[in-house]
Amino acid sequence: MTVINGIILSTRQYKDNDLLVRILTETGGLRTFLARGAKKQKSTLGSALQPHAVLSFEGAFPKNNQGLGYINDIQTIKIYQRLIDNVEVNAYAALIASLIDQTFEEGEQLTRWYNQFVLGLQKLDEGLDPQIIANIFEIQLLVPLGVAPNWRQDPISGEAVGQFDYSEKYNGIISEKHYDLDDHRLMLDQKTVFYLRQFSMIDLRQINHINISETTKRGLQRVIDHIYDNQIGLKPKAKTFIEQMHTWQNTLINFRQNGKEIL
């Protein structure tokens, strides 16, 4: 047995009383562990093994990197209360977890992403804007996903300062001097471009406050969704849930503004 540090990405029932726990481990990457008897009433594992909890546990990695590992006993666990209390925050945490799970191979060394996700969960729990925290992960995960847009400079002239727009044709930003080279550029406002460039390289430890307008947030999400839909073809269930949730929220706002009630 060994002590393993990890972040729970998801859980699902296995047989009558067991749980399969998907974990991003600190040293062994993505792994699935079996928690025997976790669904039994007297088990202390079931209540502790919650998605997005950060834990240390006694257990074992899969033998020969194949099959399931095992969780025998939990030593420490950190559960973030805001993620439990707030459905929207929980949904964005689930989106980040899904993206990490679908980006990397089983057992790939992911200590950097483990540390990043711990920081992300802390920022979500502290009350920072959940969309923006998720957007930063979405942008930075484009590199291991094999897309890696060029956010630094215009590939034609090398310009790094000035007015820019996003071009799928050139896989990144192009300066206003070259707008005529891509009729399908996204025609972004400059605040959106600024934050896209910042998000590609920002360290989450530097973020203690977020104040971005709803208009800019919509612009950021539009670009990110465009890249994921058209260049990657990846859309986790959590993303669909977030979209449906926002549609419902907007419907409620419209009804209230019009003085109507929903029964």
Contacts in CASP RR format, 6 or more apart in sequence:
PFRMAT RR
TARGET T0000
AUTHOR 0000-0000-0000
METHOD contacts of the structure
MODEL  1
MTVINGIILSTRQYKDNDLLVRILTETGGLRTFLARGAKKQKSTLGSALQ
PHAVLSFEGAFPKNNQGLGYINDIQTIKIYQRLIDNVEVNAYAALIASLI
DQTFEEGEQLTRWYNQFVLGLQKLDEGLDPQIIANIFEIQLLVPLGVAPN
WRQDPISGEAVGQFDYSEKYNGIISEKHYDLDDHRLMLDQKTVFYLRQFS
MIDLRQINHINISETTKRGLQRVIDHIYDNQIGLKPKAKTFIEQMHTWQN
TLINFRQNGKEIL
1 58 0 8 1.000
1 59 0 8 1.000
1 60 0 8 1.000
1 72 0 8 1.000
2 58 0 8 1.000
2 59 0 8 1.000
2 60 0 8 1.000
2 61 0 8 1.000
3 56 0 8 1.000
3 57 0 8 1.000
3 58 0 8 1.000
3 59 0 8 1.000
3 75 0 8 1.000
4 23 0 8 1.000
4 25 0 8 1.000
4 26 0 8 1.000
4 27 0 8 1.000
4 56 0 8 1.000
4 57 0 8 1.000
4 58 0 8 1.000
4 59 0 8 1.000
4 61 0 8 1.000
5 25 0 8 1.000
5 26 0 8 1.000
5 27 0 8 1.000
5 54 0 8 1.000
5 55 0 8 1.000
5 56 0 8 1.000
5 114 0 8 1.000
6 23 0 8 1.000
6 24 0 8 1.000
6 25 0 8 1.000
6 26 0 8 1.000
6 54 0 8 1.000
6 55 0 8 1.000
6 56 0 8 1.000
6 114 0 8 1.000
7 23 0 8 1.000
7 24 0 8 1.000
7 52 0 8 1.000
7 53 0 8 1.000
7 54 0 8 1.000
7 55 0 8 1.000
7 97 0 8 1.000
7 114 0 8 1.000
7 117 0 8 1.000
7 118 0 8 1.000
7 121 0 8 1.000
8 21 0 8 1.000
8 22 0 8 1.000
8 23 0 8 1.000
8 49 0 8 1.000
8 50 0 8 1.000
8 51 0 8 1.000
8 52 0 8 1.000
8 53 0 8 1.000
8 55 0 8 1.000
9 22 0 8 1.000
9 23 0 8 1.000
9 24 0 8 1.000
9 30 0 8 1.000
9 51 0 8 1.000
9 52 0 8 1.000
9 97 0 8 1.000
9 98 0 8 1.000
9 100 0 8 1.000
9 101 0 8 1.000
10 21 0 8 1.000
10 22 0 8 1.000
10 51 0 8 1.000
10 94 0 8 1.000
10 97 0 8 1.000
10 101 0 8 1.000
11 19 0 8 1.000
11 20 0 8 1.000
11 21 0 8 1.000
11 22 0 8 1.000
11 49 0 8 1.000
11 50 0 8 1.000
11 51 0 8 1.000
12 19 0 8 1.000
12 20 0 8 1.000
13 19 0 8 1.000
13 20 0 8 1.000
13 39 0 8 1.000
14 20 0 8 1.000
14 34 0 8 1.000
16 39 0 8 1.000
17 36 0 8 1.000
17 37 0 8 1.000
17 38 0 8 1.000
17 39 0 8 1.000
17 40 0 8 1.000
17 43 0 8 1.000
18 34 0 8 1.000
18 35 0 8 1.000
18 36 0 8 1.000
18 37 0 8 1.000
18 38 0 8 1.000
18 39 0 8 1.000
19 34 0 8 1.000
19 35 0 8 1.000
19 37 0 8 1.000
19 38 0 8 1.000
19 39 0 8 1.000
19 45 0 8 1.000
19 46 0 8 1.000
19 49 0 8 1.000
20 32 0 8 1.000
20 33 0 8 1.000
20 34 0 8 1.000
20 35 0 8 1.000
20 68 0 8 1.000
21 32 0 8 1.000
21 33 0 8 1.000
21 34 0 8 1.000
21 35 0 8 1.000
21 49 0 8 1.000
21 71 0 8 1.000
22 30 0 8 1.000
22 31 0 8 1.000
22 32 0 8 1.000
22 101 0 8 1.000
23 30 0 8 1.000
23 31 0 8 1.000
23 32 0 8 1.000
23 33 0 8 1.000
24 30 0 8 1.000
24 97 0 8 1.000
24 100 0 8 1.000
24 101 0 8 1.000
24 110 0 8 1.000
24 113 0 8 1.000
24 114 0 8 1.000
24 117 0 8 1.000
25 31 0 8 1.000
25 61 0 8 1.000
25 114 0 8 1.000
26 111 0 8 1.000
26 114 0 8 1.000
27 109 0 8 1.000
27 111 0 8 1.000
28 61 0 8 1.000
28 107 0 8 1.000
28 109 0 8 1.000
28 110 0 8 1.000
29 104 0 8 1.000
29 106 0 8 1.000
29 107 0 8 1.000
29 108 0 8 1.000
29 109 0 8 1.000
29 110 0 8 1.000
29 114 0 8 1.000
30 100 0 8 1.000
30 101 0 8 1.000
30 104 0 8 1.000
30 105 0 8 1.000
30 106 0 8 1.000
30 107 0 8 1.000
30 108 0 8 1.000
30 110 0 8 1.000
31 61 0 8 1.000
31 62 0 8 1.000
31 69 0 8 1.000
31 106 0 8 1.000
31 107 0 8 1.000
32 62 0 8 1.000
32 67 0 8 1.000
32 68 0 8 1.000
32 69 0 8 1.000
33 59 0 8 1.000
33 68 0 8 1.000
33 69 0 8 1.000
33 70 0 8 1.000
33 71 0 8 1.000
34 68 0 8 1.000
34 69 0 8 1.000
34 70 0 8 1.000
34 71 0 8 1.000
35 45 0 8 1.000
35 46 0 8 1.000
35 49 0 8 1.000
35 70 0 8 1.000
35 71 0 8 1.000
36 70 0 8 1.000
37 43 0 8 1.000
37 45 0 8 1.000
38 45 0 8 1.000
38 46 0 8 1.000
38 49 0 8 1.000
38 71 0 8 1.000
39 46 0 8 1.000
44 74 0 8 1.000
45 71 0 8 1.000
45 74 0 8 1.000
48 55 0 8 1.000
48 74 0 8 1.000
48 77 0 8 1.000
48 79 0 8 1.000
49 71 0 8 1.000
49 74 0 8 1.000
50 79 0 8 1.000
50 84 0 8 1.000
51 93 0 8 1.000
51 94 0 8 1.000
51 97 0 8 1.000
52 80 0 8 1.000
52 83 0 8 1.000
52 90 0 8 1.000
52 93 0 8 1.000
52 94 0 8 1.000
52 97 0 8 1.000
52 121 0 8 1.000
53 77 0 8 1.000
53 78 0 8 1.000
53 79 0 8 1.000
53 80 0 8 1.000
54 77 0 8 1.000
54 78 0 8 1.000
54 118 0 8 1.000
54 121 0 8 1.000
55 74 0 8 1.000
55 75 0 8 1.000
55 76 0 8 1.000
55 77 0 8 1.000
55 78 0 8 1.000
56 74 0 8 1.000
56 75 0 8 1.000
56 76 0 8 1.000
56 77 0 8 1.000
57 71 0 8 1.000
57 72 0 8 1.000
57 73 0 8 1.000
57 74 0 8 1.000
57 75 0 8 1.000
58 71 0 8 1.000
58 72 0 8 1.000
58 73 0 8 1.000
58 74 0 8 1.000
58 75 0 8 1.000
59 69 0 8 1.000
59 70 0 8 1.000
59 71 0 8 1.000
59 72 0 8 1.000
59 73 0 8 1.000
60 69 0 8 1.000
60 70 0 8 1.000
60 72 0 8 1.000
61 69 0 8 1.000
62 68 0 8 1.000
62 69 0 8 1.000
65 106 0 8 1.000
65 107 0 8 1.000
80 121 0 8 1.000
80 122 0 8 1.000
80 124 0 8 1.000
80 125 0 8 1.000
81 125 0 8 1.000
82 89 0 8 1.000
82 124 0 8 1.000
82 125 0 8 1.000
82 126 0 8 1.000
82 127 0 8 1.000
83 89 0 8 1.000
83 90 0 8 1.000
83 93 0 8 1.000
83 121 0 8 1.000
83 124 0 8 1.000
83 125 0 8 1.000
84 90 0 8 1.000
87 245 0 8 1.000
88 130 0 8 1.000
88 242 0 8 1.000
88 245 0 8 1.000
89 124 0 8 1.000
89 127 0 8 1.000
89 130 0 8 1.000
91 130 0 8 1.000
91 238 0 8 1.000
91 241 0 8 1.000
91 242 0 8 1.000
91 245 0 8 1.000
92 124 0 8 1.000
92 130 0 8 1.000
92 131 0 8 1.000
92 133 0 8 1.000
92 134 0 8 1.000
92 238 0 8 1.000
92 242 0 8 1.000
93 121 0 8 1.000
93 124 0 8 1.000
93 130 0 8 1.000
94 236 0 8 1.000
94 238 0 8 1.000
94 241 0 8 1.000
95 134 0 8 1.000
95 236 0 8 1.000
95 238 0 8 1.000
95 239 0 8 1.000
95 242 0 8 1.000
96 117 0 8 1.000
96 120 0 8 1.000
96 133 0 8 1.000
96 134 0 8 1.000
96 137 0 8 1.000
97 117 0 8 1.000
97 238 0 8 1.000
98 236 0 8 1.000
98 237 0 8 1.000
98 238 0 8 1.000
98 239 0 8 1.000
99 137 0 8 1.000
99 138 0 8 1.000
99 141 0 8 1.000
99 234 0 8 1.000
99 236 0 8 1.000
100 110 0 8 1.000
100 113 0 8 1.000
100 117 0 8 1.000
100 137 0 8 1.000
100 141 0 8 1.000
102 234 0 8 1.000
102 236 0 8 1.000
103 141 0 8 1.000
103 144 0 8 1.000
103 145 0 8 1.000
104 110 0 8 1.000
104 113 0 8 1.000
104 144 0 8 1.000
116 137 0 8 1.000
116 140 0 8 1.000
116 204 0 8 1.000
119 204 0 8 1.000
119 205 0 8 1.000
120 133 0 8 1.000
120 137 0 8 1.000
120 204 0 8 1.000
123 133 0 8 1.000
123 204 0 8 1.000
123 207 0 8 1.000
124 130 0 8 1.000
124 133 0 8 1.000
128 207 0 8 1.000
128 209 0 8 1.000
128 210 0 8 1.000
129 210 0 8 1.000
129 212 0 8 1.000
129 217 0 8 1.000
131 217 0 8 1.000
131 221 0 8 1.000
132 210 0 8 1.000
132 212 0 8 1.000
132 217 0 8 1.000
132 220 0 8 1.000
133 204 0 8 1.000
133 207 0 8 1.000
135 199 0 8 1.000
135 220 0 8 1.000
135 221 0 8 1.000
135 224 0 8 1.000
136 199 0 8 1.000
136 202 0 8 1.000
136 204 0 8 1.000
138 224 0 8 1.000
138 228 0 8 1.000
139 196 0 8 1.000
139 199 0 8 1.000
139 200 0 8 1.000
139 224 0 8 1.000
140 199 0 8 1.000
140 200 0 8 1.000
142 148 0 8 1.000
142 149 0 8 1.000
142 227 0 8 1.000
142 232 0 8 1.000
145 232 0 8 1.000
145 234 0 8 1.000
147 171 0 8 1.000
147 227 0 8 1.000
147 231 0 8 1.000
147 232 0 8 1.000
148 171 0 8 1.000
149 166 0 8 1.000
149 171 0 8 1.000
149 172 0 8 1.000
149 173 0 8 1.000
149 200 0 8 1.000
149 227 0 8 1.000
150 170 0 8 1.000
150 171 0 8 1.000
150 172 0 8 1.000
150 173 0 8 1.000
151 172 0 8 1.000
151 173 0 8 1.000
151 196 0 8 1.000
151 197 0 8 1.000
151 200 0 8 1.000
151 201 0 8 1.000
152 160 0 8 1.000
152 173 0 8 1.000
152 197 0 8 1.000
153 159 0 8 1.000
153 160 0 8 1.000
153 173 0 8 1.000
154 160 0 8 1.000
154 164 0 8 1.000
154 173 0 8 1.000
154 174 0 8 1.000
154 175 0 8 1.000
154 177 0 8 1.000
154 178 0 8 1.000
155 170 0 8 1.000
155 172 0 8 1.000
155 174 0 8 1.000
156 170 0 8 1.000
156 174 0 8 1.000
156 175 0 8 1.000
156 178 0 8 1.000
156 181 0 8 1.000
157 175 0 8 1.000
157 177 0 8 1.000
157 178 0 8 1.000
159 175 0 8 1.000
159 177 0 8 1.000
162 175 0 8 1.000
162 176 0 8 1.000
163 175 0 8 1.000
163 176 0 8 1.000
163 190 0 8 1.000
164 173 0 8 1.000
164 174 0 8 1.000
164 175 0 8 1.000
164 176 0 8 1.000
164 190 0 8 1.000
164 193 0 8 1.000
165 173 0 8 1.000
165 174 0 8 1.000
165 176 0 8 1.000
165 179 0 8 1.000
165 185 0 8 1.000
165 186 0 8 1.000
165 187 0 8 1.000
165 188 0 8 1.000
165 193 0 8 1.000
166 172 0 8 1.000
166 173 0 8 1.000
166 185 0 8 1.000
166 186 0 8 1.000
166 188 0 8 1.000
166 193 0 8 1.000
166 196 0 8 1.000
166 223 0 8 1.000
167 173 0 8 1.000
167 174 0 8 1.000
167 181 0 8 1.000
167 182 0 8 1.000
167 184 0 8 1.000
167 185 0 8 1.000
167 186 0 8 1.000
168 182 0 8 1.000
168 184 0 8 1.000
168 186 0 8 1.000
168 226 0 8 1.000
168 227 0 8 1.000
168 230 0 8 1.000
168 231 0 8 1.000
169 181 0 8 1.000
169 182 0 8 1.000
169 184 0 8 1.000
169 185 0 8 1.000
170 181 0 8 1.000
170 182 0 8 1.000
173 193 0 8 1.000
173 197 0 8 1.000
174 181 0 8 1.000
174 182 0 8 1.000
174 185 0 8 1.000
179 185 0 8 1.000
186 222 0 8 1.000
186 223 0 8 1.000
186 226 0 8 1.000
188 196 0 8 1.000
188 219 0 8 1.000
188 223 0 8 1.000
189 215 0 8 1.000
189 216 0 8 1.000
189 219 0 8 1.000
191 213 0 8 1.000
191 216 0 8 1.000
192 216 0 8 1.000
192 219 0 8 1.000
192 220 0 8 1.000
192 223 0 8 1.000
195 212 0 8 1.000
195 216 0 8 1.000
195 220 0 8 1.000
196 220 0 8 1.000
196 223 0 8 1.000
199 220 0 8 1.000
212 220 0 8 1.000
228 234 0 8 1.000
228 235 0 8 1.000
229 235 0 8 1.000
252 262 0 8 1.000
255 261 0 8 1.000
255 262 0 8 1.000
END
